[in-house]
Amino acid sequence: MNLGSAIKELRKECGLTQIGLASKAKLSQTALSQIEKGKRPGKNTLKKISCALGVPESLIYIMGLEKEDVSPEKQSLYDTLFPVIKSMVEKLAISEEGLRDR
C-alpha cells in the first residue's frame, strides 16, 4: 500500500504544492514530504489530508493499493480490474464536487 503516492497524485490533481497542502491540512511541509516518500500517515494525519483534499479517506486507500497488496491468486483479477477502478476513482476525485472545487 502506497498512501504517499496516492496523496501526491491527488495533491497534483488539485494543483497544490506540498506547502499548499501542508498548510491546508495543518501539517508541516516536512511531514507531508515524508508521507509522500513512503512514511505511513497516522489515522488523524490521513483524516486531515483527506479533508484538505476534499476526498474521503477510502479514496486515498483505493488509489494507494498496489499489486503486492493482493494475494498471488487474485493478482490477475487486480490486473484486470484495478486500472478501471483507479480511473473511476480519479474521475470522482476531480469531479465538480471533488478537488477542483477546493
LINZI-V355511 format. One record per run of one state. SS is the DSSP state (@ for helix, = for strand, . for the rest). FROM is the first residue (numbers start at 0). TO is the last residue. If there is no record, write none. Layout:
ss->{SS/SS}
from->{FROM/FROM}
to->{TO/TO}
//
This chain:
ss->{./@/./@/./@/./@/./@/./@/./@/./@/.}
from->{0/2/13/17/25/28/36/42/53/56/64/66/69/71/93/98/101}
to->{1/12/16/24/27/35/41/52/55/63/65/68/70/92/97/100/101}
//
